[in-house]
Each structure stands twice: as C-alpha cells, then as structure tokens.
Amino acid sequence: MKQIQLRSYGKINLCLDVLRRLENGYHEVEMIMQQILLCDDLSVKWIEDSQKAAEQSGLEDEAIKIEVSANKPWLPRDQRNLAYQAAQRMAELYGMGKRGKIRIDIKKRIPVAAGLAGGSGNGAAVLHALNVLWDLHLDVKELCQVGSSLGSDVPFSIMGQAKANTELGLSEDPLAAHCAVARGTGTDLQPLRQGLKSHLLLTKPPIGVSTAEVYQGLELKAIERRPDLPQLIKALEQRNYKIIKKNMINVLENFTLTRYPNVMYTKNKVENIMGKGAVLMSGSGPTIFALCRTRKDAQMACETLKIDNRETFWTRTTY
C-alpha cells in the first residue's frame, strides 16, 4: 500500500468580472483567484492487488476500484464528488494495466457550495496524489489539463496546492502559485508573483447558491462597476491596499445579493463591523469575506458573526 496526505486549500476571488456570454452557454470571465489557509485534509491510498487477487478479479472495468469516506455524513461518496471524479479520470488516462483500489479519506473544513472551491480543491488533491503514488511525473501544466475537464476552479487549485504542498516536489514549477489571473472560462491561468497578504474573515449564510442560476440571471448590460484588472495586479505587487480595496469588485453580486436577501444581509453586517471597501462575495456566493488588519480583528469579528452564521472562520491568505 502507498499513501500520501495533502492539504486541500480553499480560495477567494479578489475580483470577478464577466465580459460576455459565449455561444456555448458559458461566460468569458476575468478574475483574480487567491489561495487561503483554510483547508480540507485528504489522505489518498493506492492498494495494489496481489498477483493472485488480480487473477481472481472480475471484469476489466473493475480493475481499479474507488472508495471515498468523509467526516461529514452528508458528503457524496460517488460520482457526485469531485474527488471521486478525479480518481476516475486518472484511472481512465493512466490506469492501464493497474489493478487495485484508490481509497480517499476527506476531512472537511471548507463549507460546501460556498464559492470557496472546496470540492474543486479535493479533486485537485486527488490528481496530485495519484501523480505521486503512480510515479507519473506530470508537471503542473499537464495536471491542469486533466483538471480542466473536471471544473473551472480545479486548475487553480492544482497550481495553489503545488506551491503550498512542498512535499509534492512541484513548488518551483513555473505554474505553481498562490495567486493567479483567470481568463476565458476560468481555466486560462496566469500566475502572479505577488498575491494578497492579509488576515481574513469568512462567513457563509446557511443557504446554497446555484452558480448556473447566477450566471444565467446576470444582466451584463446593467453592470455599472467593474474591476480594473491591470490596476489591481500592480496594486498587489506594490501592496497598495487602498487600490486593492478599490478594485475588490465581483459583478456576480449584482444578481446574488438581489436574489438572496440573506447574502445581502450578511454583507451589510460584515461591512458594519469591518468597514466598507474591504468586503466582498467570493465566486457566485454565498460566502462573504473581509480583509482584516490583524488576526485579533479577524477573531473578534468571527465570534460576532458566528451568532448568525455557524460556518464562520478566521484565517489568512497563503504566501
């Protein structure tokens, strides 16, 4: 048996702009994604069949079996789980001639369906794990190509995990990064040398938001404020927090805050505590995050907001 343990980090969007709706129904976006320290823990095992067991195995398509367990009883353990899908994809691409079991154990901390790429990160971690366990020696670009078929947030999660999980041996890869610009449908990624350095407050209202509904319901012509991407990239390089905050704009708020009053209420409450300009919705929501000057500020705000939203955390960006 071979085994590896990895940290599957979440992300926030420092800005998110939707440029146009594409003919295939997807949307062209421009955004900056930033890895955060809040993470899930994944243990991935490869249990290879003995020669005797292999001879007694069933059909060819059962050569590699996949098992998923989690500390949350409601978390899917089948094809609905991106970690399971990632194992399936790797088995299809690189499992030829292999017989055995992929065992994935997930310790979940990142809220589900929160706009924080928790599931995408789990999928990315499985790709990294099997790359190591099967001695495939894929680089970050090759892993991202596999991950792009699983979801638009998976490639960034691969890049971030490569940088943060140094035991993978990919931290010096040109695409390994804690922060990146994402263009196209979100999978055209440009690593940034300098990301955001900040303590954070995260709070998720007790609701789910459909990403597809948000993008389909967004009125592009009605968007009045958009982030200045080049200006934000320069501000991150110079650690100019005034300009960073000025460009912390997520155009998806135009739909989500109106459609889901609980998200609007949460953002208003966080702004009352932390001050306007440093508060934003991540992804399509519903999680709201805020930049905090100190860890103590983040901890104090966390205790206040936990009264309304149980899934509230203090953390920081990775750098």
C-alpha positions as CSV (number, residue, x, y, z in Angstrom):
1,M,0.0,0.0,0.0
2,K,1.2,3.5,-0.8
3,Q,-0.3,6.6,0.9
4,I,0.0,10.4,0.8
5,Q,-1.6,13.1,2.8
6,L,-2.3,16.6,1.3
7,R,-3.8,19.9,2.3
8,S,-6.6,20.9,0.0
9,Y,-6.8,24.7,0.3
10,G,-9.8,27.0,-0.4
11,K,-9.8,30.2,-2.5
12,I,-11.4,33.6,-2.7
13,N,-11.9,35.9,-5.6
14,L,-10.2,39.2,-5.2
15,C,-12.2,40.4,-8.2
16,L,-14.5,38.8,-10.7
17,D,-15.7,40.3,-14.0
18,V,-18.0,38.7,-16.6
19,L,-17.2,40.1,-20.1
20,R,-19.7,38.3,-22.3
21,R,-21.9,35.3,-22.8
22,L,-20.5,32.7,-25.2
23,E,-22.4,30.8,-27.8
24,N,-21.9,27.5,-26.0
25,G,-23.7,28.9,-22.9
26,Y,-20.6,29.6,-20.9
27,H,-19.3,33.0,-20.0
28,E,-16.0,34.8,-20.6
29,V,-14.6,36.0,-17.3
30,E,-11.6,37.9,-15.9
31,M,-10.8,37.4,-12.2
32,I,-8.0,37.1,-9.7
33,M,-8.1,34.0,-7.5
34,Q,-6.2,33.9,-4.2
35,Q,-5.4,30.8,-2.2
36,I,-6.4,30.8,1.6
37,L,-5.1,28.9,4.5
38,L,-8.5,27.3,5.4
39,C,-8.2,23.8,4.1
40,D,-9.5,20.2,4.0
41,D,-7.2,17.3,4.7
42,L,-7.1,14.4,2.2
43,S,-5.5,11.0,2.6
44,V,-5.2,9.1,-0.6
45,K,-4.1,5.4,-0.6
46,W,-3.2,3.1,-3.5
47,I,-3.8,-0.5,-2.5
48,E,-2.5,-2.6,-5.4
49,D,-3.9,-6.1,-5.9
50,S,-1.6,-9.0,-5.4
51,Q,-0.9,-11.2,-8.5
52,K,-3.3,-13.8,-7.1
53,A,-6.0,-11.3,-6.4
54,A,-5.6,-9.8,-9.8
55,E,-6.1,-13.2,-11.4
56,Q,-9.3,-13.6,-9.5
57,S,-10.6,-10.1,-10.2
58,G,-13.8,-9.5,-12.0
59,L,-14.4,-7.5,-15.2
60,E,-11.7,-5.3,-16.8
61,D,-13.6,-2.2,-16.0
62,E,-13.4,-3.1,-12.3
63,A,-9.6,-3.2,-12.4
64,I,-9.4,0.0,-10.3
65,K,-12.0,0.5,-7.6
66,I,-12.6,3.8,-5.9
67,E,-13.7,4.3,-2.3
68,V,-14.4,7.7,-0.7
69,S,-15.0,8.3,3.0
70,A,-15.6,11.7,4.8
71,N,-16.1,13.2,8.2
72,K,-19.4,14.7,7.1
73,P,-22.1,12.0,6.7
74,W,-24.0,14.0,4.0
75,L,-21.0,14.4,1.7
76,P,-21.5,12.3,-1.5
77,R,-19.2,9.4,-1.9
78,D,-19.9,8.5,-5.5
79,Q,-19.6,10.2,-8.9
80,R,-21.2,13.4,-7.5
81,N,-18.0,14.0,-5.5
82,L,-15.2,15.7,-7.5
83,A,-12.6,13.7,-5.6
84,Y,-14.2,10.5,-6.9
85,Q,-14.4,12.0,-10.4
86,A,-10.7,12.9,-10.3
87,A,-9.8,9.4,-9.4
88,Q,-12.0,8.1,-12.2
89,R,-10.3,10.4,-14.7
90,M,-6.8,9.4,-13.6
91,A,-7.8,5.8,-13.9
92,E,-9.0,6.3,-17.4
93,L,-5.9,8.2,-18.5
94,Y,-3.1,6.4,-16.6
95,G,-4.6,3.3,-15.0
96,M,-3.9,0.9,-18.0
97,G,-2.6,-2.4,-16.6
98,K,-3.1,-1.4,-13.0
99,R,-5.3,-3.3,-10.6
100,G,-6.2,-2.2,-7.1
101,K,-8.2,0.3,-5.0
102,I,-7.9,4.0,-4.6
103,R,-9.0,4.9,-1.1
104,I,-9.8,8.6,-0.5
105,D,-10.4,9.9,3.1
106,I,-11.6,13.5,3.3
107,K,-11.6,15.6,6.5
108,K,-13.8,18.6,5.5
109,R,-13.5,22.1,7.0
110,I,-14.2,24.3,4.0
111,P,-18.0,24.9,3.6
112,V,-19.7,23.1,0.7
113,A,-21.2,25.1,-2.2
114,A,-19.8,28.3,-0.7
115,G,-17.8,29.8,-3.6
116,L,-14.5,28.7,-2.0
117,A,-13.6,25.9,-4.3
118,G,-13.7,23.3,-1.6
119,G,-14.8,20.4,-3.8
120,S,-12.5,21.6,-6.6
121,G,-9.6,21.5,-4.2
122,N,-10.4,18.0,-3.2
123,G,-10.4,16.9,-6.9
124,A,-7.1,18.7,-7.4
125,A,-5.6,16.9,-4.4
126,V,-6.5,13.5,-5.8
127,L,-4.9,14.4,-9.1
128,H,-1.7,15.4,-7.3
129,A,-1.8,12.3,-5.0
130,L,-2.1,9.8,-7.9
131,N,0.6,11.6,-9.8
132,V,2.9,10.8,-6.8
133,L,1.6,7.3,-5.9
134,W,1.7,6.1,-9.5
135,D,5.1,7.8,-10.3
136,L,3.6,9.6,-13.3
137,H,5.9,12.7,-13.0
138,L,3.3,15.0,-14.6
139,D,4.1,18.7,-14.3
140,V,1.6,21.4,-13.2
141,K,0.6,22.2,-16.8
142,E,-0.2,18.6,-17.5
143,L,-2.2,18.2,-14.3
144,C,-4.1,21.4,-15.1
145,Q,-5.1,19.9,-18.5
146,V,-6.5,16.9,-16.7
147,G,-8.2,19.1,-14.1
148,S,-9.9,21.4,-16.6
149,S,-12.3,18.6,-17.6
150,L,-13.5,18.4,-14.0
151,G,-14.3,22.0,-13.3
152,S,-13.2,25.6,-13.9
153,D,-11.8,26.0,-10.4
154,V,-9.8,22.8,-10.4
155,P,-6.7,24.0,-12.4
156,F,-6.2,27.0,-10.0
157,S,-6.5,24.6,-7.0
158,I,-3.8,22.4,-8.7
159,M,-1.5,25.4,-9.0
160,G,-2.0,26.5,-5.4
161,Q,-1.5,23.1,-4.0
162,A,1.6,22.6,-6.0
163,K,3.0,25.8,-4.4
164,A,1.8,25.1,-0.8
165,N,2.3,21.3,-0.5
166,T,6.1,21.4,-1.0
167,E,6.3,17.6,-0.5
168,L,4.8,17.2,-4.0
169,G,8.1,18.5,-5.4
170,L,6.4,21.0,-7.7
171,S,6.7,24.2,-5.7
172,E,9.3,25.6,-8.2
173,D,7.2,24.7,-11.3
174,P,6.5,27.9,-13.4
175,L,2.8,27.5,-12.9
176,A,2.8,26.8,-9.1
177,A,1.3,29.9,-7.5
178,H,-0.8,31.1,-4.5
179,C,-2.5,33.7,-6.7
180,A,-3.4,33.9,-10.4
181,V,-5.4,35.7,-13.0
182,A,-8.0,33.6,-14.6
183,R,-9.4,34.4,-18.0
184,G,-11.6,32.7,-20.7
185,T,-14.0,30.3,-18.9
186,G,-11.7,30.4,-15.8
187,T,-9.1,27.9,-16.8
188,D,-6.7,30.2,-18.7
189,L,-4.4,31.0,-15.8
190,Q,-1.6,33.4,-15.4
191,P,0.4,33.0,-12.2
192,L,1.1,36.2,-10.2
193,R,4.4,36.6,-8.4
194,Q,2.7,38.7,-5.7
195,G,-0.6,37.8,-4.2
196,L,-2.6,39.3,-1.3
197,K,-1.1,39.2,2.2
198,S,-3.9,39.6,4.7
199,H,-5.8,38.1,7.6
200,L,-9.4,37.2,6.6
201,L,-12.9,36.8,7.9
202,L,-15.1,34.3,6.1
203,T,-18.8,33.8,6.8
204,K,-21.3,31.7,4.9
205,P,-25.1,32.2,5.3
206,P,-26.9,28.9,5.8
207,I,-28.1,28.6,2.2
208,G,-26.9,27.3,-1.1
209,V,-26.5,29.3,-4.3
210,S,-26.6,27.8,-7.8
211,T,-23.7,29.0,-9.8
212,A,-25.5,28.3,-13.1
213,E,-28.5,30.3,-11.9
214,V,-26.3,33.3,-11.0
215,Y,-24.5,33.4,-14.4
216,Q,-27.8,32.9,-16.3
217,G,-29.6,35.5,-14.4
218,L,-26.8,38.1,-14.6
219,E,-27.8,41.1,-16.7
220,L,-24.5,42.1,-18.3
221,K,-25.7,45.4,-19.7
222,A,-26.9,46.5,-16.2
223,I,-23.4,46.2,-14.6
224,E,-22.2,49.7,-13.6
225,R,-18.9,48.9,-11.7
226,R,-16.2,46.7,-12.9
227,P,-12.7,46.0,-11.5
228,D,-9.6,47.4,-13.2
229,L,-7.6,44.2,-13.6
230,P,-4.2,45.8,-14.5
231,Q,-4.5,48.3,-11.7
232,L,-5.3,45.5,-9.2
233,I,-2.3,43.4,-10.3
234,K,0.0,46.4,-9.9
235,A,-1.5,47.2,-6.5
236,L,-0.8,43.6,-5.3
237,E,2.8,43.9,-6.4
238,Q,3.1,47.2,-4.5
239,R,1.0,46.0,-1.5
240,N,-1.2,49.1,-2.1
241,Y,-4.2,48.1,0.0
242,K,-6.1,51.3,-0.9
243,I,-6.1,50.4,-4.6
244,I,-6.6,46.7,-3.8
245,K,-9.8,47.5,-1.9
246,K,-11.0,49.9,-4.6
247,N,-10.8,47.1,-7.2
248,M,-12.4,44.4,-5.0
249,I,-15.4,44.1,-7.2
250,N,-17.4,41.0,-8.0
251,V,-20.0,41.7,-10.7
252,L,-21.9,38.5,-9.7
253,E,-23.1,40.4,-6.6
254,N,-25.5,42.2,-8.9
255,F,-27.6,39.1,-9.1
256,T,-26.8,37.1,-5.9
257,L,-27.3,40.0,-3.4
258,T,-30.7,40.7,-5.0
259,R,-31.9,37.2,-5.4
260,Y,-30.7,36.0,-2.0
261,P,-31.5,38.7,0.7
262,N,-29.7,36.6,3.3
263,V,-26.4,37.2,1.4
264,M,-27.1,40.9,1.2
265,Y,-27.9,41.0,4.9
266,T,-24.6,39.2,5.7
267,K,-22.5,41.5,3.5
268,N,-24.1,44.6,5.1
269,K,-23.5,43.2,8.6
270,V,-19.8,42.4,7.8
271,E,-19.4,46.0,6.4
272,N,-20.8,47.4,9.6
273,I,-18.2,45.5,11.6
274,M,-15.2,45.8,9.3
275,G,-15.9,48.9,7.2
276,K,-16.8,49.2,3.5
277,G,-14.3,48.6,0.8
278,A,-12.7,45.6,2.2
279,V,-15.7,43.2,2.0
280,L,-16.7,41.0,-1.0
281,M,-18.6,38.0,-2.0
282,S,-16.4,35.1,-3.2
283,G,-17.4,33.4,-6.5
284,S,-21.1,33.2,-7.0
285,G,-21.6,33.1,-3.3
286,P,-22.9,32.9,-0.7
287,T,-19.7,33.3,1.3
288,I,-18.7,36.9,2.2
289,F,-15.1,37.6,3.1
290,A,-13.4,40.7,4.6
291,L,-9.8,41.8,4.8
292,C,-8.6,42.3,8.4
293,R,-5.7,44.3,9.7
294,T,-4.7,41.8,12.4
295,R,-5.5,38.2,13.4
296,K,-7.2,39.6,16.5
297,D,-9.6,41.7,14.4
298,A,-10.5,38.6,12.4
299,Q,-11.0,36.5,15.5
300,M,-13.3,39.1,17.2
301,A,-15.4,39.6,14.0
302,C,-15.6,35.8,13.7
303,E,-17.1,35.4,17.2
304,T,-19.7,38.2,16.5
305,L,-20.8,36.7,13.1
306,K,-21.0,33.1,14.4
307,I,-24.2,34.1,16.2
308,D,-25.9,34.3,12.8
309,N,-23.8,32.0,10.6
310,R,-22.4,28.9,12.1
311,E,-19.9,28.4,9.2
312,T,-17.8,31.5,10.0
313,F,-14.0,31.3,10.1
314,W,-10.9,33.5,10.7
315,T,-8.0,32.6,8.5
316,R,-5.4,34.3,6.2
317,T,-4.2,34.1,2.7
318,T,-1.3,31.9,1.8
319,Y,2.0,33.4,0.6
